[in-house]
Amino acid sequence: MQAAVAHCVAHVQHAALLQRGSGQPRRAAAAAARRQVRVQATARVANKDLLQVAQKAAEAGTKIVLDAVDKPRNVQFKGATDLVTDTDTASEAAILAVLQSTFPGHAVLGEEGGVSGDTNSEYLWCVDPLDGTTNFAHGYPSFSVSVAVLRHTTPVASCVIEFCGGPGVWQTRTYAASRNGGATCNGKPIQVSHTQDLSKSLLVTGFGYEHDECWATNIELFKHFTDVTQGVRRLGSAAVDMCHVASGMAEAFWEYRLKPWDMAAGVLVVEEAGGSVTTLDGRAFSVFDRSVLVSNGFLHEAILAKTEPATARLLAEGIDLSQWFVPQGYRVHSGAQLDTGSSYALEAEQAAWHPPRYSTHTCIGEKFYDNWHSATCKFDNMCLNASTLQWEYYTDPDLPDIPITYNQEGVAMAEFSPHMVNIGHAHLDISEAAGWRPVVVRRPFPREGADMVWAPSPQALLHAIPAGLTTNFGHVMFDVLVPLFNMQHLFGLYTPDAQPVILRALNGSDAELRASLARLINTSRPDMSLLRLTWDHDEAWAGEYAARLLDTPPGSPLHGLVCFKTVLAGTGYLNRQMAPVDALPYRQAVARHIGLQEPPQTRPVVTILNKQGRRMIENSQEVHAYLAARYPHADVNMFDFGEHPDMTMPAQVKLMSDTSILITPCGGLATVLAFMRPGATAIAMNYWHTLHNRSMQLENNYYQHIEYLDLQYFPVTPQDYENTTDRPACENVEGGSRPQDAHYPLIGALVHCNLRLREGALLRLGYYVDQAMRRWAARTGRYEVLQQGSPAAAMAARAGAAQQAAHMLPHAQQQAQVPQQGLGRRGGIGSNGATVQKAA
């Protein structure tokens, strides 16, 4: 990791010399030195590497504590009952030595030493060198060493080392977790309990050193929960308490007025063990909050039913429960721990906004090569001129000779590049760029009045859309909506209140685009819209949007300005075809926006996706029967598209979230995988490429963006295409006259054909499901799911399903002649509906 940082610094130094010229080496070296800290501070580090360092640092502190635990202690008092010992400070020094030597550009927040390092870094380490000092001072378990690292306020790696036993016989337990990597105790996976009855639960709490209103409220909560549960424990180390919830020893922990170093490590262990985390009044949690509730998820709402009104009373009395101990300069936003940094800059930008005098901008992307059509730009304070439908960028009229920028040949640019929007569907060049740029207006920013209004949304998301990309679920999601979201994510400015604005239609008329938008984007019902999974507003046409805000009567000429605080444009390199853009931030934004609840799973759920039309599994009933008999301890479901068109988009997301193992045919069904939980398994059917004589994947340009899943590609063989009802009509023909035949040299003959999985294929499929079951069991500790039904019974169940379906074959052959809209062609998940068949 340090080598990578050093390489990055060297590259910056070399680039500085090239750009500034050899005549100014001293200035270039100074500039490079100034940049060095910034590069180190912002270099992205893999969570698994952060976890290794967190464990190493915690072990360094633990060695200090272990050496001192049975020796006389030098105890001092920070308050009447708040202790600190020499061991606290020595442990923190040992921990910081590890962190600062590995990540000198990261910020650190320690209980004893306060803030150190670069608070402009996106990484902040929270260190409690001895959590439970009072217990330590008395030789009473439990106490711990706790180390966690935040990225944009979200814990991404943590380690808690708990001391247990007693004088002379001390032992330790090491709890560790990384974001989307699971939680362990001494290297073994752990999971929260599955207790769903509050009366059968064991809870844990803590009390601060100040006997104030929060302390008194917690005493009342302690009394209540002692009456309605099997007991409430008070151990004295919040990090340990949370780890006990994560490992299933207790069902929940709550407390007021904890500090970031008390909570950062423990909350991640709980989340990665399948638990839930909120504030005590049910809000999305940040480690800088002054209250916390962690639970096994099943009992969260039952506990909130008591803590939420109690906390509301404290707030009504004026008790300050706002965020605290935020390092000066560190960028903080409120949000659940699932947040992926997409909004890290939003709150600070909104707080810092002032009435503007001029416009400003910054761009990211291929501007280094003057490929402005590939860049992504953020414009601050721009206005849409309703009469010209041009976006106006305001500059100082007293400085008319100041250019907008310089190109890489050193030529001044008085105007922006004429091609600053690119759909990036197949390639990034001028052929897919839209002719758009802001118009430079040399005048101060207009004042609000009759001819100028501020848009109600803080952001405009500008883009141009080909009509052909708006009727297919996969294209809408990965070619239209995910790139729009990625513009916000790139600058850390995601907000669902943004206003998507269409500049114009590409490769088709506006009328065609309007009609196609109604299918999956601007739907008559918001809950049927893919767009509304992420944003609160429909797509808007620039002219119509301006007319509405300026109260222009129908038929009257447009006049006036509609101004936005922020305008984002340029999705080119944020598209699935162009770069490995991670889809997880989009998935998590959807989950938060629709309020998706994801409690721990007690049984694995296997979902077989079926559809009508091309690339279907014709004997899917047999596949379902075989898997249901083979895995009696799992819920095996089959979803058949084509019968119920009223399944909402949030319900579709929930369907994927609840699926542990997905089996999906080849084609556009691939896009739905984005909504599965991180770590779930998706088994995607390949197709047989007749020219390469091997199994290949059609939709890998979708899959490469969802690596937070365990993706498995199921190989098919020519035998899997035998005796299907759609051949030979489905086959591409070399030199054929149909439009689909033109694809023969690229994808071969069978790409659009159905499959029929016989005994050999089912055994092959069983292998992939077996592996997925083992991974699920290892994550959850529920190894009973690996007890299988006999292979003979599974094959017998498959044979019975085959006989049952035999009388339907003539009907199926008749249906195969009728073109149908399967998910891979037009609709979304359930755009044609879904029926559910569950295993008996």
Solvent accessible surface area in square Angstrom, and as a share of the most:
residue,aa,sasa,rsa
1,M,87,0.39
2,Q,103,0.46
3,A,79,0.62
4,A,66,0.51
5,V,26,0.15
6,A,60,0.47
7,H,133,0.59
8,C,51,0.31
9,V,11,0.06
10,A,54,0.42
11,H,114,0.51
12,V,29,0.17
13,Q,70,0.31
14,H,104,0.46
15,A,27,0.21
16,A,1,0.01
17,L,76,0.38
18,L,125,0.62
19,Q,125,0.56
20,R,88,0.32
21,G,30,0.28
22,S,106,0.68
23,G,74,0.71
24,Q,70,0.31
25,P,76,0.48
26,R,207,0.76
27,R,146,0.53
28,A,1,0.00
29,A,61,0.47
30,A,45,0.35
31,A,3,0.02
32,A,2,0.01
33,A,59,0.46
34,R,169,0.62
35,R,89,0.33
36,Q,67,0.30
37,V,78,0.45
38,R,116,0.42
39,V,21,0.12
40,Q,36,0.16
41,A,0,0.00
42,T,48,0.28
43,A,27,0.21
44,R,168,0.61
45,V,13,0.07
46,A,49,0.38
47,N,41,0.21
48,K,137,0.58
49,D,29,0.15
50,L,0,0.00
51,L,32,0.16
52,Q,114,0.51
53,V,9,0.05
54,A,0,0.00
55,Q,53,0.23
56,K,126,0.53
57,A,0,0.00
58,A,0,0.00
59,E,94,0.42
60,A,28,0.22
61,G,0,0.00
62,T,12,0.07
63,K,134,0.57
64,I,54,0.27
65,V,0,0.00
66,L,82,0.41
67,D,75,0.39
68,A,23,0.18
69,V,5,0.03
70,D,82,0.43
71,K,117,0.50
72,P,137,0.86
73,R,71,0.26
74,N,78,0.40
75,V,54,0.31
76,Q,98,0.44
77,F,132,0.55
78,K,99,0.42
79,G,34,0.33
80,A,103,0.80
81,T,77,0.45
82,D,34,0.18
83,L,18,0.09
84,V,19,0.11
85,T,4,0.02
86,D,74,0.38
87,T,13,0.07
88,D,1,0.01
89,T,71,0.41
90,A,43,0.33
91,S,0,0.00
92,E,7,0.03
93,A,62,0.48
94,A,25,0.19
95,I,0,0.00
96,L,31,0.16
97,A,62,0.48
98,V,20,0.12
99,L,2,0.01
100,Q,80,0.36
101,S,71,0.46
102,T,24,0.14
103,F,13,0.05
104,P,75,0.47
105,G,1,0.01
106,H,6,0.03
107,A,0,0.00
108,V,4,0.02
109,L,7,0.04
110,G,1,0.01
111,E,50,0.22
112,E,48,0.21
113,G,57,0.55
114,G,30,0.29
115,V,70,0.40
116,S,36,0.24
117,G,52,0.50
118,D,30,0.15
119,T,27,0.16
120,N,87,0.45
121,S,2,0.01
122,E,14,0.06
123,Y,0,0.00
124,L,0,0.00
125,W,0,0.00
126,C,2,0.01
127,V,0,0.00
128,D,1,0.01
129,P,0,0.00
130,L,2,0.01
131,D,12,0.06
132,G,11,0.11
133,T,11,0.07
134,T,50,0.29
135,N,20,0.10
136,F,0,0.00
137,A,23,0.18
138,H,138,0.62
139,G,11,0.11
140,Y,136,0.52
141,P,43,0.27
142,S,9,0.06
143,F,0,0.00
144,S,0,0.00
145,V,0,0.00
146,S,1,0.01
147,V,0,0.00
148,A,0,0.00
149,V,0,0.00
150,L,0,0.00
151,R,45,0.16
152,H,14,0.06
153,T,8,0.05
154,T,7,0.04
155,P,0,0.00
156,V,11,0.07
157,A,0,0.00
158,S,0,0.00
159,C,0,0.00
160,V,0,0.00
161,I,4,0.02
162,E,3,0.01
163,F,0,0.00
164,C,25,0.15
165,G,48,0.46
166,G,7,0.07
167,P,95,0.60
168,G,64,0.62
169,V,104,0.60
170,W,30,0.10
171,Q,128,0.57
172,T,51,0.30
173,R,71,0.26
174,T,31,0.18
175,Y,1,0.00
176,A,6,0.05
177,A,1,0.00
178,S,12,0.07
179,R,26,0.10
180,N,62,0.32
181,G,55,0.53
182,G,24,0.24
183,A,4,0.03
184,T,39,0.22
185,C,22,0.13
186,N,93,0.48
187,G,63,0.61
188,K,149,0.63
189,P,65,0.41
190,I,24,0.12
191,Q,28,0.12
192,V,2,0.01
193,S,18,0.12
194,H,47,0.21
195,T,34,0.20
196,Q,120,0.53
197,D,63,0.33
198,L,35,0.17
199,S,62,0.40
200,K,131,0.56
201,S,0,0.00
202,L,49,0.25
203,L,0,0.00
204,V,4,0.02
205,T,0,0.00
206,G,5,0.05
207,F,31,0.13
208,G,32,0.31
209,Y,109,0.41
210,E,122,0.55
211,H,135,0.60
212,D,36,0.19
213,E,86,0.39
214,C,2,0.01
215,W,74,0.26
216,A,52,0.40
217,T,26,0.15
218,N,4,0.02
219,I,48,0.24
220,E,101,0.45
221,L,3,0.02
222,F,59,0.25
223,K,110,0.47
224,H,57,0.26
225,F,0,0.00
226,T,62,0.36
227,D,118,0.61
228,V,53,0.31
229,T,15,0.09
230,Q,122,0.54
231,G,8,0.08
232,V,12,0.07
233,R,117,0.43
234,R,131,0.48
235,L,54,0.27
236,G,35,0.33
237,S,0,0.00
238,A,8,0.06
239,A,0,0.00
240,V,0,0.00
241,D,2,0.01
242,M,0,0.00
243,C,0,0.00
244,H,21,0.09
245,V,0,0.00
246,A,0,0.00
247,S,33,0.21
248,G,26,0.25
249,M,91,0.41
250,A,3,0.02
251,E,11,0.05
252,A,0,0.00
253,F,0,0.00
254,W,0,0.00
255,E,14,0.06
256,Y,8,0.03
257,R,51,0.19
258,L,15,0.08
259,K,55,0.23
260,P,0,0.00
261,W,18,0.06
262,D,18,0.09
263,M,0,0.00
264,A,1,0.00
265,A,1,0.01
266,G,0,0.00
267,V,0,0.00
268,L,0,0.00
269,V,0,0.00
270,V,0,0.00
271,E,35,0.16
272,E,35,0.16
273,A,4,0.03
274,G,27,0.26
275,G,14,0.13
276,S,35,0.23
277,V,18,0.10
278,T,24,0.14
279,T,0,0.00
280,L,0,0.00
281,D,21,0.11
282,G,32,0.31
283,R,107,0.39
284,A,46,0.36
285,F,0,0.00
286,S,3,0.02
287,V,0,0.00
288,F,0,0.00
289,D,5,0.02
290,R,29,0.11
291,S,4,0.02
292,V,0,0.00
293,L,0,0.00
294,V,0,0.00
295,S,0,0.00
296,N,0,0.00
297,G,16,0.15
298,F,53,0.22
299,L,4,0.02
300,H,10,0.04
301,E,125,0.56
302,A,48,0.37
303,I,0,0.00
304,L,11,0.06
305,A,74,0.57
306,K,75,0.32
307,T,0,0.00
308,E,76,0.34
309,P,58,0.36
310,A,4,0.03
311,T,1,0.00
312,A,51,0.40
313,R,141,0.51
314,L,4,0.02
315,L,82,0.41
316,A,90,0.70
317,E,117,0.52
318,G,62,0.59
319,I,26,0.13
320,D,73,0.38
321,L,12,0.06
322,S,63,0.41
323,Q,51,0.23
324,W,48,0.17
325,F,86,0.36
326,V,55,0.32
327,P,4,0.03
328,Q,172,0.76
329,G,51,0.49
330,Y,15,0.06
331,R,74,0.27
332,V,21,0.12
333,H,10,0.04
334,S,72,0.46
335,G,10,0.10
336,A,30,0.23
337,Q,6,0.03
338,L,75,0.37
339,D,15,0.08
340,T,34,0.20
341,G,3,0.03
342,S,4,0.03
343,S,14,0.09
344,Y,36,0.14
345,A,19,0.14
346,L,29,0.14
347,E,88,0.39
348,A,50,0.38
349,E,56,0.25
350,Q,98,0.43
351,A,85,0.66
352,A,65,0.50
353,W,75,0.26
354,H,135,0.60
355,P,111,0.70
356,P,28,0.18
357,R,176,0.64
358,Y,54,0.20
359,S,8,0.05
360,T,74,0.43
361,H,53,0.23
362,T,65,0.38
363,C,7,0.04
364,I,75,0.38
365,G,35,0.34
366,E,43,0.19
367,K,74,0.32
368,F,108,0.45
369,Y,141,0.54
370,D,48,0.25
371,N,54,0.28
372,W,20,0.07
373,H,20,0.09
374,S,3,0.02
375,A,1,0.01
376,T,3,0.02
377,C,3,0.02
378,K,19,0.08
379,F,0,0.00
380,D,31,0.16
381,N,15,0.08
382,M,0,0.00
383,C,0,0.00
384,L,1,0.00
385,N,26,0.13
386,A,2,0.01
387,S,67,0.43
388,T,74,0.43
389,L,85,0.42
390,Q,86,0.38
391,W,2,0.01
392,E,22,0.10
393,Y,11,0.04
394,Y,0,0.00
395,T,22,0.13
396,D,35,0.18
397,P,54,0.34
398,D,121,0.63
399,L,94,0.47
400,P,78,0.49
401,D,130,0.67
402,I,103,0.52
403,P,29,0.19
404,I,23,0.12
405,T,37,0.22
406,Y,123,0.47
407,N,33,0.17
408,Q,103,0.46
409,E,146,0.66
410,G,54,0.52
411,V,83,0.48
412,A,54,0.42
413,M,32,0.14
414,A,60,0.47
415,E,73,0.33
416,F,5,0.02
417,S,18,0.11
418,P,68,0.43
419,H,56,0.25
420,M,3,0.02
421,V,3,0.01
422,N,0,0.00
423,I,15,0.08
424,G,0,0.00
425,H,42,0.19
426,A,53,0.41
427,H,82,0.37
428,L,31,0.16
429,D,58,0.30
430,I,91,0.46
431,S,88,0.57
432,E,26,0.12
433,A,14,0.11
434,A,1,0.01
435,G,50,0.48
436,W,26,0.09
437,R,92,0.33
438,P,0,0.00
439,V,46,0.27
440,V,16,0.09
441,V,33,0.19
442,R,78,0.28
443,R,97,0.35
444,P,68,0.43
445,F,15,0.06
446,P,11,0.07
447,R,223,0.82
448,E,119,0.53
449,G,42,0.40
450,A,103,0.80
451,D,79,0.41
452,M,5,0.02
453,V,39,0.22
454,W,59,0.21
455,A,13,0.10
456,P,100,0.63
457,S,3,0.02
458,P,31,0.19
459,Q,4,0.02
460,A,0,0.00
461,L,0,0.00
462,L,0,0.00
463,H,10,0.04
464,A,5,0.04
465,I,1,0.01
466,P,9,0.06
467,A,14,0.11
468,G,58,0.56
469,L,15,0.08
470,T,0,0.00
471,T,17,0.10
472,N,21,0.11
473,F,2,0.01
474,G,0,0.00
475,H,45,0.20
476,V,0,0.00
477,M,0,0.00
478,F,2,0.01
479,D,9,0.05
480,V,8,0.05
481,L,0,0.00
482,V,7,0.04
483,P,2,0.01
484,L,1,0.00
485,F,0,0.00
486,N,5,0.03
487,M,0,0.00
488,Q,0,0.00
489,H,54,0.24
490,L,63,0.31
491,F,24,0.10
492,G,0,0.00
493,L,2,0.01
494,Y,16,0.06
495,T,11,0.06
496,P,40,0.25
497,D,51,0.27
498,A,0,0.00
499,Q,7,0.03
500,P,0,0.00
501,V,1,0.01
502,I,1,0.00
503,L,37,0.18
504,R,101,0.37
505,A,9,0.07
506,L,18,0.09
507,N,137,0.70
508,G,36,0.35
509,S,53,0.34
510,D,66,0.34
511,A,72,0.56
512,E,98,0.44
513,L,0,0.00
514,R,106,0.39
515,A,71,0.55
516,S,13,0.08
517,L,3,0.02
518,A,57,0.44
519,R,106,0.39
520,L,6,0.03
521,I,0,0.00
522,N,40,0.20
523,T,19,0.11
524,S,118,0.76
525,R,108,0.40
526,P,74,0.46
527,D,52,0.27
528,M,36,0.16
529,S,1,0.01
530,L,0,0.00
531,L,0,0.00
532,R,68,0.25
533,L,2,0.01
534,T,0,0.00
535,W,0,0.00
536,D,62,0.32
537,H,57,0.26
538,D,51,0.26
539,E,9,0.04
540,A,11,0.08
541,W,26,0.09
542,A,10,0.08
543,G,14,0.13
544,E,85,0.38
545,Y,5,0.02
546,A,0,0.00
547,A,24,0.19
548,R,145,0.53
549,L,43,0.21
550,L,29,0.14
551,D,122,0.63
552,T,29,0.17
553,P,83,0.52
554,P,140,0.88
555,G,89,0.86
556,S,44,0.29
557,P,120,0.76
558,L,49,0.25
559,H,124,0.56
560,G,6,0.06
561,L,19,0.10
562,V,0,0.00
563,C,0,0.00
564,F,1,0.00
565,K,77,0.33
566,T,8,0.05
567,V,0,0.00
568,L,0,0.00
569,A,1,0.01
570,G,0,0.00
571,T,10,0.06
572,G,0,0.00
573,Y,78,0.30
574,L,19,0.09
575,N,0,0.00
576,R,10,0.04
577,Q,58,0.26
578,M,46,0.21
579,A,29,0.23
580,P,117,0.74
581,V,29,0.17
582,D,74,0.39
583,A,1,0.01
584,L,17,0.08
585,P,11,0.07
586,Y,0,0.00
587,R,3,0.01
588,Q,9,0.04
589,A,10,0.08
590,V,0,0.00
591,A,6,0.05
592,R,97,0.35
593,H,55,0.25
594,I,47,0.24
595,G,45,0.43
596,L,27,0.13
597,Q,126,0.56
598,E,47,0.21
599,P,56,0.35
600,P,12,0.08
601,Q,33,0.15
602,T,44,0.26
603,R,95,0.35
604,P,0,0.00
605,V,26,0.15
606,V,0,0.00
607,T,1,0.00
608,I,1,0.00
609,L,1,0.01
610,N,8,0.04
611,K,3,0.01
612,Q,50,0.22
613,G,24,0.23
614,R,72,0.26
615,R,17,0.06
616,M,31,0.14
617,I,1,0.00
618,E,33,0.15
619,N,7,0.04
620,S,6,0.04
621,Q,76,0.34
622,E,13,0.06
623,V,0,0.00
624,H,10,0.05
625,A,21,0.17
626,Y,0,0.00
627,L,0,0.00
628,A,22,0.17
629,A,31,0.24
630,R,26,0.09
631,Y,3,0.01
632,P,70,0.44
633,H,61,0.27
634,A,6,0.05
635,D,43,0.22
636,V,0,0.00
637,N,13,0.07
638,M,5,0.02
639,F,15,0.06
640,D,28,0.15
641,F,4,0.02
642,G,43,0.41
643,E,109,0.49
644,H,90,0.40
645,P,90,0.57
646,D,91,0.47
647,M,36,0.16
648,T,29,0.17
649,M,6,0.02
650,P,47,0.29
651,A,41,0.32
652,Q,4,0.02
653,V,3,0.01
654,K,69,0.29
655,L,18,0.09
656,M,0,0.00
657,S,0,0.00
658,D,50,0.26
659,T,2,0.01
660,S,5,0.03
661,I,1,0.01
662,L,0,0.00
663,I,0,0.00
664,T,0,0.00
665,P,0,0.00
666,C,7,0.04
667,G,0,0.00
668,G,5,0.05
669,L,0,0.00
670,A,0,0.00
671,T,0,0.00
672,V,0,0.00
673,L,0,0.00
674,A,0,0.00
675,F,4,0.02
676,M,0,0.00
677,R,45,0.16
678,P,36,0.23
679,G,22,0.21
680,A,5,0.04
681,T,5,0.03
682,A,0,0.00
683,I,0,0.00
684,A,0,0.00
685,M,0,0.00
686,N,12,0.06
687,Y,11,0.04
688,W,42,0.15
689,H,2,0.01
690,T,42,0.24
691,L,82,0.41
692,H,111,0.50
693,N,108,0.55
694,R,142,0.52
695,S,13,0.09
696,M,60,0.27
697,Q,32,0.14
698,L,45,0.23
699,E,23,0.11
700,N,68,0.35
701,N,42,0.22
702,Y,7,0.03
703,Y,1,0.00
704,Q,68,0.30
705,H,5,0.02
706,I,0,0.00
707,E,138,0.62
708,Y,29,0.11
709,L,12,0.06
710,D,34,0.17
711,L,38,0.19
712,Q,48,0.21
713,Y,78,0.30
714,F,0,0.00
715,P,45,0.28
716,V,1,0.01
717,T,38,0.22
718,P,55,0.34
719,Q,105,0.47
720,D,5,0.03
721,Y,3,0.01
722,E,80,0.36
723,N,121,0.62
724,T,15,0.08
725,T,23,0.13
726,D,18,0.09
727,R,94,0.34
728,P,106,0.67
729,A,70,0.54
730,C,17,0.10
731,E,35,0.16
732,N,3,0.02
733,V,79,0.45
734,E,128,0.58
735,G,81,0.78
736,G,29,0.28
737,S,118,0.76
738,R,89,0.32
739,P,120,0.75
740,Q,52,0.23
741,D,5,0.03
742,A,78,0.61
743,H,89,0.40
744,Y,32,0.12
745,P,101,0.63
746,L,136,0.68
747,I,23,0.12
748,G,0,0.00
749,A,13,0.10
750,L,11,0.06
751,V,2,0.01
752,H,18,0.08
753,C,4,0.02
754,N,4,0.02
755,L,7,0.04
756,R,44,0.16
757,L,0,0.00
758,R,76,0.28
759,E,90,0.40
760,G,46,0.44
761,A,3,0.02
762,L,0,0.00
763,L,90,0.45
764,R,61,0.22
765,L,0,0.00
766,G,0,0.00
767,Y,122,0.46
768,Y,37,0.14
769,V,0,0.00
770,D,16,0.08
771,Q,54,0.24
772,A,2,0.01
773,M,2,0.01
774,R,118,0.43
775,R,76,0.28
776,W,6,0.02
777,A,0,0.00
778,A,38,0.29
779,R,101,0.37
780,T,19,0.11
781,G,44,0.42
782,R,64,0.23
783,Y,120,0.46
784,E,70,0.31
785,V,4,0.02
786,L,61,0.30
787,Q,110,0.49
788,Q,79,0.35
789,G,21,0.20
790,S,59,0.38
791,P,90,0.57
792,A,77,0.60
793,A,50,0.39
794,A,0,0.00
795,M,34,0.15
796,A,64,0.49
797,A,35,0.27
798,R,48,0.18
799,A,45,0.35
800,G,36,0.35
801,A,13,0.10
802,A,32,0.25
803,Q,142,0.63
804,Q,138,0.61
805,A,37,0.29
806,A,61,0.48
807,H,133,0.59
808,M,93,0.42
809,L,74,0.37
810,P,88,0.55
811,H,92,0.41
812,A,44,0.34
813,Q,84,0.37
814,Q,123,0.55
815,Q,66,0.29
816,A,41,0.32
817,Q,125,0.56
818,V,83,0.48
819,P,121,0.76
820,Q,44,0.20
821,Q,84,0.38
822,G,3,0.03
823,L,2,0.01
824,G,7,0.07
825,R,94,0.34
826,R,102,0.37
827,G,2,0.02
828,G,1,0.01
829,I,1,0.01
830,G,0,0.00
831,S,34,0.22
832,N,39,0.20
833,G,0,0.00
834,A,15,0.11
835,T,36,0.21
836,V,79,0.45
837,Q,71,0.31
838,K,126,0.53
839,A,32,0.25
840,A,153,1.19
